[in-house]
């Protein structure tokens, strides 16, 4: 009888061990699969995009925010798709990407907003998802879009993360212009669209603390770290962590400077090769990388 019990116990333990090992193996395989997917997405980009990796650190940034295949992500101001073209194949066929552009009431406040530009902005809601679908490859995320200030009710509480890269300065700049409250509204919608425990990831041009507040109001592209944190916490988020991965100490603007003097824009040196070379040596802007969470 005792021998029988010993044998049965041994069989039971042997049966359990592969299950535990399998769980560990599955976790490792899942992590490896994530690494492979993001590597493939990044490797597939053209050389001019890859040239910006040393400043923008897309892999490290996405990993810091915990963005993973299969998630639903809201990407603020996706524009021509610099990050979108990485996110779509990385999120994969089970993922969903929602582009969120500036409010139609905000675009006319830009000095360069001529009639043709505004017509393109008005058509963006219908045009961008169609264009983005051409970027996703054989196994890419589905795509949707909305304008900040007009978030559809049906997507509230559905997103795993909101991804705001170099988006907040214009929202802050025009907060009290026109119909106003652009920053407040965008952060409120970011909170509303997230699931409990969802992540808000921010990468933003970083103004030094010693710069004047009226210079660091977003109109020059830069915001102060404490201002950003305070605004996001007031929207209900919890501050989780920060990283200096996108910092650049070479970027030391004066009060006469704005962020668009630097690459890739070179707004003030397009016809001055020597000055352009100086700004190329500086690199892209100094950026804060901040992670927040919607409370569970």
C-alpha positions in Angstrom: 0.0 0.0 0.0 2.8 2.4 0.9 4.6 1.6 -2.3 1.5 2.4 -4.2 1.1 5.7 -2.5 4.7 6.6 -3.2 4.4 5.7 -6.9 1.1 7.7 -7.2 2.8 10.7 -5.6 5.8 10.5 -7.9 3.5 10.3 -11.0 1.5 13.3 -9.6 4.6 15.4 -9.1 6.0 14.5 -12.5 2.8 15.5 -14.1 2.9 18.9 -12.3 6.4 19.8 -13.2 6.0 20.2 -16.9 2.9 22.5 -16.3 5.0 24.8 -14.1 7.9 24.7 -16.6 5.4 25.3 -19.4 4.1 28.5 -17.8 7.6 29.8 -17.4 8.4 28.8 -21.0 5.2 30.5 -22.3 6.2 33.7 -20.5 9.6 33.7 -22.0 8.2 32.9 -25.4 5.7 35.8 -25.1 8.5 38.2 -24.2 10.7 37.0 -27.1 7.7 37.4 -29.4 7.2 41.0 -28.3 10.9 41.7 -28.8 10.8 40.1 -32.3 7.7 42.1 -33.3 9.1 45.5 -32.3 12.5 44.7 -33.9 10.8 43.8 -37.1 8.6 46.9 -37.1 11.6 49.2 -36.5 13.8 47.4 -39.0 11.2 47.8 -41.7 11.3 51.7 -41.5 13.1 53.7 -44.1 16.6 55.0 -43.4 15.5 58.6 -42.8 13.2 57.3 -40.0 15.9 55.1 -38.6 18.2 58.1 -38.5 16.0 59.6 -35.8 16.1 56.5 -33.5 19.2 57.8 -31.7 17.2 60.8 -30.5 13.7 59.3 -30.2 14.5 55.8 -28.8 11.2 54.3 -30.0 11.9 50.8 -28.8 12.9 51.9 -25.3 10.0 54.4 -25.2 7.3 51.9 -26.0 8.8 49.4 -23.6 8.9 52.1 -20.8 5.2 52.8 -21.3 4.4 49.0 -21.4 2.9 49.1 -24.8 2.5 45.6 -26.1 1.0 43.6 -29.0 -2.8 43.2 -28.8 -3.4 46.4 -27.0 -5.7 49.3 -27.8 -3.7 52.5 -28.1 -4.7 56.1 -28.6 -1.9 58.0 -30.4 -2.1 61.8 -30.1 -1.5 63.8 -33.3 -0.3 60.9 -35.4 0.5 63.3 -38.3 2.4 61.6 -41.1 2.7 58.4 -39.1 6.3 58.4 -37.7 5.2 56.3 -34.7 2.0 55.0 -36.3 4.0 53.0 -38.9 5.8 51.3 -36.0 2.8 50.8 -33.8 0.5 49.2 -36.4 2.7 46.1 -37.1 3.9 46.0 -33.5 0.4 45.9 -32.1 -0.5 43.2 -34.6 -3.9 41.9 -35.8 -5.4 41.7 -32.3 -4.4 45.4 -31.6 -6.3 48.6 -32.3 -4.8 52.0 -32.9 -6.9 55.2 -32.5 -5.5 58.4 -33.9 -6.5 61.6 -32.0 -5.8 64.8 -33.8 -6.2 68.4 -32.6 -9.7 69.9 -32.4 -11.0 71.5 -35.5 -11.6 74.6 -33.4 -7.8 74.7 -32.7 -6.3 74.4 -36.1 -7.3 77.9 -37.3 -5.3 79.4 -34.4 -2.0 78.5 -36.1 -0.5 81.3 -38.1 0.3 79.0 -41.0 -3.3 77.7 -41.2 -4.4 78.8 -44.7 -7.5 77.7 -46.5 -5.9 74.6 -48.1 -4.4 73.5 -44.8 -7.7 73.8 -43.0 -9.5 71.9 -45.8 -7.1 69.0 -45.2 -7.7 69.1 -41.5 -11.4 69.0 -42.0 -11.0 65.9 -44.2 -8.5 64.2 -41.9 -11.1 62.2 -39.9 -12.1 60.3 -43.0 -8.8 60.3 -44.9 -6.3 59.3 -42.2 -7.7 55.9 -41.3 -7.8 54.9 -44.9 -4.2 56.1 -45.4 -3.0 54.4 -42.2 -4.5 51.0 -43.3 -1.9 51.1 -46.1 0.9 51.1 -43.5 0.0 48.1 -41.5 1.5 45.2 -43.5 0.1 41.7 -43.4 -0.7 41.6 -39.7 -1.4 45.1 -38.5 -3.7 46.7 -35.9 -7.1 48.0 -36.9 -7.4 51.8 -37.1 -9.9 54.5 -36.1 -9.7 58.2 -35.5 -11.3 61.2 -33.7 -10.6 64.9 -33.0 -9.7 65.9 -29.5 -12.8 67.5 -27.9 -15.0 65.2 -29.9 -14.2 61.7 -28.4 -16.9 59.2 -29.4 -18.8 57.9 -26.3 -18.4 54.3 -27.5 -14.6 54.2 -26.9 -14.7 55.4 -23.3 -12.9 52.9 -21.0 -11.5 50.8 -23.9 -7.9 51.9 -24.3 -4.9 50.3 -22.6 -2.7 53.3 -23.1 -2.7 56.9 -24.5 0.5 57.9 -26.2 1.2 61.6 -26.4 4.5 62.4 -28.1 5.3 66.1 -28.6 1.6 66.9 -28.4 1.1 68.9 -25.2 2.8 72.2 -26.1 0.3 73.4 -28.6 -2.6 72.3 -26.4 -1.1 74.4 -23.6 -0.3 77.3 -25.9 -3.9 77.7 -27.0 -5.5 76.7 -23.7 -7.1 80.1 -23.3 -7.4 81.1 -27.0 -10.4 80.7 -29.2 -12.9 78.4 -27.6 -10.1 77.4 -25.1 -9.6 74.6 -22.7 -7.8 72.5 -25.3 -5.3 71.0 -22.9 -7.8 70.4 -20.1 -10.2 68.8 -22.5 -7.5 66.5 -24.1 -6.4 65.3 -20.7 -10.0 64.7 -19.6 -10.6 62.6 -22.7 -7.3 60.8 -22.2 -8.6 59.8 -18.7 -12.0 58.9 -20.0 -10.8 56.7 -22.9 -8.5 54.6 -20.7 -9.4 51.4 -18.8 -8.9 51.6 -15.0 -5.1 51.1 -14.6 -4.4 52.3 -18.1 -1.3 54.2 -18.9 -0.8 57.8 -20.2 2.7 58.1 -21.8 4.1 61.6 -22.5 7.2 62.6 -24.4 7.5 66.4 -24.5 10.0 69.1 -25.3 11.5 70.0 -21.9 12.1 73.6 -20.7 14.7 74.2 -18.1 13.4 75.3 -14.7 15.3 78.6 -15.0 13.6 79.7 -18.2 10.8 82.3 -17.9 7.3 80.9 -17.5 5.9 83.0 -20.3 8.6 81.6 -22.6 7.8 78.0 -21.5 4.1 78.3 -22.2 4.2 76.0 -25.3 4.5 78.7 -27.9 8.2 78.0 -28.3 7.5 74.2 -28.2 8.8 73.7 -24.7 7.0 73.1 -21.4 8.3 72.8 -17.8 8.2 69.4 -16.2 6.4 70.5 -13.1 3.7 72.2 -15.2 3.1 69.0 -17.2 2.9 66.8 -14.1 0.5 69.2 -12.3 -1.8 69.4 -15.3 -2.0 65.7 -15.7 -2.4 65.0 -12.0 -5.3 67.5 -11.9 -6.9 65.4 -14.6 -7.0 62.5 -12.1 -3.8 60.6 -13.1 -1.2 59.2 -10.8 2.4 59.9 -11.6 4.3 56.6 -12.0 7.8 57.1 -13.3 10.1 59.1 -15.6 13.0 58.4 -17.8 15.9 60.5 -19.2 16.1 58.3 -22.3 15.0 61.1 -24.6 16.9 63.9 -22.8 19.5 65.9 -24.7 21.7 68.2 -22.6 23.1 69.8 -25.8 19.7 71.5 -26.3 20.2 74.8 -24.4 17.8 77.3 -25.9 17.8 81.0 -25.1 14.7 83.1 -24.8 14.9 84.0 -28.5 14.9 80.4 -29.5 12.1 77.9 -30.3 12.3 74.2 -30.7 11.8 74.1 -34.4 15.3 75.5 -35.0 16.5 72.0 -34.4 16.3 68.9 -36.5 14.4 67.6 -38.3 12.7 71.0 -39.0 15.6 73.5 -39.2 13.1 76.3 -39.4 15.7 79.1 -39.1 18.6 77.6 -41.0 17.3 76.0 -44.2 19.3 78.6 -46.3 22.3 78.8 -44.0 24.4 75.6 -44.2 26.8 76.6 -41.4 24.0 77.4 -38.9 22.2 74.2 -40.0 25.3 72.2 -39.2 25.4 73.7 -35.7 21.9 72.7 -35.0 22.5 69.2 -36.5 25.3 68.9 -34.0 22.9 69.8 -31.2 20.5 67.1 -32.2 16.8 66.9 -31.5 15.2 68.6 -28.5 15.7 67.8 -24.9 12.6 65.8 -23.9 11.0 64.6 -20.8 9.5 61.1 -20.8 6.8 60.7 -18.1 4.5 57.8 -17.3 1.1 58.2 -15.6 -1.6 55.8 -14.6 -5.4 56.0 -14.4 -6.3 54.7 -10.9 -7.9 51.3 -10.8 
